[in-house]
């Protein structure tokens, strides 16, 4: 495997998240439903459970993101460094803004990959896995002890 360090196509004064929101806003204009300034701000903000994104905006943005992904070339030679998918790579390193979260969800849906858990969801998932393992050991031990007492083995 070849290890390659890629340079960001964004200048220090450019924000990949803002660039992604601009690309999404352009796609919204093409469809005849432009994004409001509030919509753009919500998409740029860091995702949090404290202020959930309105469901209407969430569904509309996911639809627009899917359209963008479908229109972008899949071949690496035809892609530009600042297209939506490439921008996602750089924007995802900065934090978990709403547009990054939505773009990851759409990409996973398109590729039929279950979304990756983050934060407390990941911790709960790992704790459930450990709990299931412990439950298996306890049940298996109980079955072995039950069989030993049933047949009188020691």
ChimeraX attribute file (.defattr): number of C-alpha atoms within 10 A of each C-alpha:
attribute: neighborCount
match mode: 1-to-1
recipient: residues
	/A:1	3
	/A:2	4
	/A:3	5
	/A:4	6
	/A:5	6
	/A:6	6
	/A:7	8
	/A:8	14
	/A:9	14
	/A:10	14
	/A:11	8
	/A:12	7
	/A:13	6
	/A:14	10
	/A:15	14
	/A:16	25
	/A:17	25
	/A:18	18
	/A:19	19
	/A:20	25
	/A:21	23
	/A:22	15
	/A:23	19
	/A:24	24
	/A:25	21
	/A:26	16
	/A:27	19
	/A:28	19
	/A:29	12
	/A:30	10
	/A:31	10
	/A:32	9
	/A:33	12
	/A:34	14
	/A:35	20
	/A:36	10
	/A:37	10
	/A:38	9
	/A:39	18
	/A:40	16
	/A:41	14
	/A:42	20
	/A:43	25
	/A:44	19
	/A:45	18
	/A:46	16
	/A:47	19
	/A:48	11
	/A:49	6
	/A:50	6
	/A:51	9
	/A:52	11
	/A:53	16
	/A:54	10
	/A:55	9
	/A:56	9
	/A:57	14
	/A:58	16
	/A:59	12
	/A:60	14
	/A:61	24
	/A:62	20
	/A:63	14
	/A:64	20
	/A:65	26
	/A:66	18
	/A:67	14
	/A:68	17
	/A:69	17
	/A:70	11
	/A:71	9
	/A:72	14
	/A:73	14
	/A:74	11
	/A:75	7
	/A:76	8
	/A:77	7
	/A:78	9
	/A:79	14
	/A:80	14
	/A:81	14
	/A:82	18
	/A:83	16
	/A:84	23
	/A:85	22
	/A:86	16
	/A:87	23
	/A:88	20
	/A:89	15
	/A:90	19
	/A:91	20
	/A:92	17
	/A:93	10
	/A:94	13
	/A:95	14
	/A:96	18
	/A:97	18
	/A:98	22
	/A:99	28
	/A:100	28
	/A:101	18
	/A:102	21
	/A:103	22
	/A:104	20
	/A:105	19
	/A:106	21
	/A:107	18
	/A:108	14
	/A:109	13
	/A:110	12
	/A:111	9
	/A:112	9
	/A:113	11
	/A:114	9
	/A:115	13
	/A:116	10
	/A:117	11
	/A:118	11
	/A:119	7
	/A:120	9
	/A:121	11
	/A:122	12
	/A:123	12
	/A:124	13
	/A:125	13
	/A:126	12
	/A:127	12
	/A:128	12
	/A:129	12
	/A:130	12
	/A:131	12
	/A:132	12
	/A:133	11
	/A:134	12
	/A:135	12
	/A:136	12
	/A:137	12
	/A:138	12
	/A:139	11
	/A:140	12
	/A:141	12
	/A:142	12
	/A:143	12
	/A:144	12
	/A:145	13
	/A:146	12
	/A:147	12
	/A:148	12
	/A:149	11
	/A:150	9
	/A:151	8
	/A:152	8
	/A:153	8
	/A:154	6
